[in-house]
Amino acid sequence: MLRFISILLVLAGLAVAGIGGAALLEEYRPHETMAMESMPEAVEAMPAPEAAMEIPPEPAAMEAPTEAQMAPAAPGARSSGPTTRSLSSGSSADDTASVASAGDALDTAETFSVEAAGEFDALSDALAETAGVAAAEPRRSHAEVFMESLQTVPVAHETPKSAEYKRAFDVTLAIDATGDDTAVDALPGRGNIVTGEAQVSDRVEARVSGANFEIVPMSPGVQSLSPLTENVWRWSVMPLSAGDHDLVFEIYAIDQDSVVPLRTFRDTVTVQVSGINRAIAFADQANPLFVLLGGLGSAIAGLLGAVKFFGRR
């Protein structure tokens, strides 16, 4: 009997110790206990993954606006309700904004593409037009380009009114590229003056020729045209025979290494013979054999006359 009572007391003591330990644990660890107790409720309250991931409706599922919503509002009247399209959920508005932004970007890209295509077409047309013009115009030669570069300027030259056999005289040619109307100002003005015009290049050569004259140049034959004063060419000319003879003035353009004739003038000069120049002219123009025979005959005649003169004495 005592043993049974002792066992009951031990059990009662263990029960009391367990209750006290549980009370102490509840006092010092209340939060962990509450968290552990609330965890099942939180787990039960969490939505299922399928419910959390709601698929937004497609644009075709959007409700079409009614006629009342599409009708324009009267001036001054307030809107009685929302004018935007109703969506199936709040996230559909964000999707609609994204679709609108993508549509605007697409429109901008399309506009840029159209403008770029227009500029490309314009550039292609310009290139085609340039190629067509180049193909239509034949390629010009260097001679044609050179002839188009020539400028028209006044020209004048002077020859003597009369000339004496074996007596040199001067002839002058002038070209005025300064913009003046005449080149006569550069001539001496004492003989026959002839004026005209000629197409010349930047570098000009002038020549004088004549079959019955001895010609010596007194100025450079090739000259560059001066924009400040007249270009003048001078020659010393000596007649070699009596009569009417031609003097030829020729003007050439210098094109790189070639010479291009531009203008030719022809004057007639009358060469006169007087006094002792007549005998000189006769001797120069006569046949040397006849001159020799004439000289010998004159010498023989003079000798015979001398012999007769001294024989009488």
CORTA-V656007 format. One record per residue. N is the residue number from 1. PHI is phi as a letter, one per 40 degrees, with the letter a starting at -180 (* if undefined). PSI is psi as a letter, one per 20 degrees, with the letter a starting at -180 (999 if undefined). D_CENTER is the distance of its C-alpha to the mean C-alpha in Angstrom with 1 decimal. Layout:
# CORTA-V656007
{{N	PHI	PSI	D_CENTER} {N	PHI	PSI	D_CENTER}}
This chain:
# CORTA-V656007
{{1	*	g	133.1} {2	c	h	131.9} {3	c	h	129.3} {4	c	g	127.9} {5	c	h	127.7} {6	c	g	125.9} {7	c	h	123.3} {8	c	g	122.7} {9	c	h	122.3} {10	c	g	119.8} {11	c	g	117.8} {12	c	h	118.0} {13	c	g	116.7} {14	c	h	113.8} {15	c	g	113.0} {16	c	g	113.1} {17	c	h	110.9} {18	c	g	108.4} {19	c	g	108.3} {20	c	g	107.9} {21	c	h	105.1} {22	c	h	103.3} {23	c	g	103.7} {24	c	g	102.3} {25	c	h	99.3} {26	c	h	98.6} {27	c	g	98.8} {28	c	i	96.4} {29	b	l	93.9} {30	c	h	93.5} {31	c	g	89.7} {32	c	h	89.5} {33	c	g	92.3} {34	c	h	90.6} {35	c	g	87.3} {36	c	h	89.1} {37	c	h	91.0} {38	c	i	87.8} {39	c	g	85.7} {40	c	h	87.1} {41	c	g	86.4} {42	c	h	82.8} {43	c	h	82.4} {44	c	h	83.8} {45	c	i	81.5} {46	c	p	78.3} {47	c	q	76.5} {48	c	q	76.0} {49	d	h	72.6} {50	c	h	72.2} {51	c	h	72.9} {52	c	h	70.5} {53	c	n	67.5} {54	c	p	67.1} {55	c	p	64.5} {56	c	q	62.4} {57	c	q	62.6} {58	c	q	59.8} {59	d	h	57.7} {60	c	h	59.6} {61	c	i	62.9} {62	c	q	61.7} {63	c	p	63.7} {64	c	q	62.1} {65	c	q	62.2} {66	c	r	65.0} {67	c	h	64.6} {68	c	h	65.9} {69	c	h	63.3} {70	c	h	60.4} {71	c	p	61.7} {72	c	q	59.9} {73	c	q	62.0} {74	c	q	63.4} {75	d	p	62.0} {76	g	i	64.0} {77	c	q	65.9} {78	c	q	66.1} {79	c	p	65.5} {80	c	i	68.9} {81	a	r	67.6} {82	c	p	64.7} {83	b	i	61.8} {84	c	q	60.2} {85	c	p	61.1} {86	c	p	64.1} {87	b	r	63.7} {88	c	h	66.3} {89	a	r	65.9} {90	c	h	64.2} {91	c	i	61.7} {92	c	h	60.4} {93	c	g	58.6} {94	c	g	56.6} {95	c	h	55.8} {96	c	g	54.7} {97	c	h	52.4} {98	c	g	50.9} {99	c	g	50.4} {100	c	g	48.7} {101	c	g	46.4} {102	c	h	45.5} {103	c	g	44.9} {104	c	g	42.6} {105	c	h	40.6} {106	c	g	40.4} {107	c	g	39.3} {108	c	g	36.5} {109	c	h	35.4} {110	c	g	35.5} {111	c	g	33.5} {112	c	g	30.8} {113	c	g	30.8} {114	c	g	30.5} {115	c	g	27.6} {116	c	g	25.8} {117	c	h	26.6} {118	c	g	25.2} {119	c	h	21.9} {120	c	g	21.8} {121	c	g	22.8} {122	c	g	20.1} {123	c	g	17.4} {124	c	g	19.2} {125	c	g	19.3} {126	c	g	15.6} {127	c	g	15.1} {128	c	h	18.0} {129	c	g	16.8} {130	c	g	13.5} {131	c	h	15.7} {132	c	g	18.2} {133	c	g	16.0} {134	c	h	14.9} {135	c	h	18.5} {136	c	h	19.8} {137	c	p	17.9} {138	c	q	19.6} {139	c	p	17.8} {140	c	q	18.5} {141	c	r	20.4} {142	c	h	19.9} {143	c	g	22.8} {144	c	g	21.3} {145	c	g	18.1} {146	c	g	20.4} {147	c	h	22.8} {148	c	h	20.2} {149	c	i	19.4} {150	c	q	23.1} {151	b	q	24.5} {152	c	p	28.0} {153	b	q	30.3} {154	c	q	34.1} {155	b	q	36.4} {156	a	q	40.1} {157	a	q	42.8} {158	b	p	46.5} {159	b	q	49.5} {160	c	q	53.2} {161	c	h	55.6} {162	a	q	58.1} {163	b	q	58.4} {164	b	q	61.4} {165	d	p	62.1} {166	g	j	61.3} {167	b	o	59.9} {168	c	q	56.2} {169	b	r	53.9} {170	b	q	50.3} {171	b	q	47.5} {172	b	q	44.2} {173	b	p	40.7} {174	b	q	38.2} {175	b	p	34.5} {176	b	o	33.2} {177	b	j	29.4} {178	c	i	30.0} {179	h	i	29.8} {180	c	r	33.6} {181	c	i	35.3} {182	a	q	37.5} {183	b	j	37.9} {184	c	h	41.8} {185	c	h	42.0} {186	c	i	41.3} {187	c	q	44.3} {188	c	h	47.9} {189	g	k	49.1} {190	b	i	52.5} {191	b	b	52.0} {192	c	p	50.5} {193	b	p	46.9} {194	b	p	44.6} {195	b	r	41.2} {196	a	a	38.3} {197	b	q	34.5} {198	a	q	32.2} {199	c	p	28.6} {200	b	r	27.7} {201	c	a	24.9} {202	c	h	24.3} {203	b	p	27.3} {204	b	q	30.4} {205	b	p	33.8} {206	b	p	36.9} {207	b	q	40.2} {208	b	p	43.7} {209	b	q	46.2} {210	a	p	49.8} {211	c	h	52.5} {212	b	k	55.3} {213	b	q	53.7} {214	b	o	53.1} {215	b	p	49.7} {216	b	o	48.6} {217	c	q	45.1} {218	b	j	45.2} {219	a	r	41.5} {220	d	p	38.5} {221	c	h	37.6} {222	b	p	33.8} {223	b	q	32.2} {224	c	p	28.7} {225	c	p	28.5} {226	c	p	29.3} {227	c	i	28.0} {228	b	h	31.2} {229	a	r	34.0} {230	c	q	35.0} {231	c	p	34.9} {232	b	p	38.4} {233	b	p	40.0} {234	b	q	43.8} {235	b	q	46.3} {236	b	p	50.1} {237	b	p	51.8} {238	b	p	55.4} {239	c	p	57.1} {240	b	i	59.0} {241	a	q	61.0} {242	c	q	62.4} {243	h	a	61.3} {244	c	p	58.0} {245	b	q	55.0} {246	c	p	51.3} {247	b	p	48.5} {248	b	p	45.1} {249	b	p	41.9} {250	b	p	38.7} {251	b	p	35.1} {252	b	q	32.5} {253	c	p	28.8} {254	c	o	27.8} {255	b	n	25.1} {256	f	d	24.8} {257	b	j	28.3} {258	b	r	29.3} {259	b	p	30.9} {260	b	o	30.2} {261	c	p	33.1} {262	b	g	32.1} {263	a	q	35.4} {264	b	p	39.1} {265	b	q	42.0} {266	b	p	45.7} {267	b	q	48.5} {268	b	p	52.2} {269	b	p	54.3} {270	c	o	58.1} {271	c	p	59.8} {272	b	q	63.4} {273	b	p	66.4} {274	a	q	69.2} {275	g	c	72.3} {276	c	h	72.3} {277	c	h	68.8} {278	c	g	70.4} {279	c	h	72.6} {280	c	h	69.7} {281	c	h	67.6} {282	c	g	70.6} {283	c	h	71.0} {284	c	h	67.3} {285	c	i	67.1} {286	c	r	70.5} {287	c	p	71.3} {288	d	h	72.3} {289	c	g	75.4} {290	c	h	76.6} {291	c	g	76.0} {292	c	g	78.0} {293	c	g	80.8} {294	c	h	80.8} {295	c	g	81.0} {296	c	g	83.8} {297	c	h	85.7} {298	c	h	85.4} {299	c	g	86.6} {300	c	g	89.6} {301	c	g	90.5} {302	c	h	90.4} {303	c	g	92.6} {304	c	g	95.2} {305	c	h	95.3} {306	c	h	96.0} {307	c	g	98.7} {308	c	g	100.5} {309	c	g	100.3} {310	c	h	101.8} {311	c	h	104.4} {312	c	h	106.0} {313	c	999	106.7}}
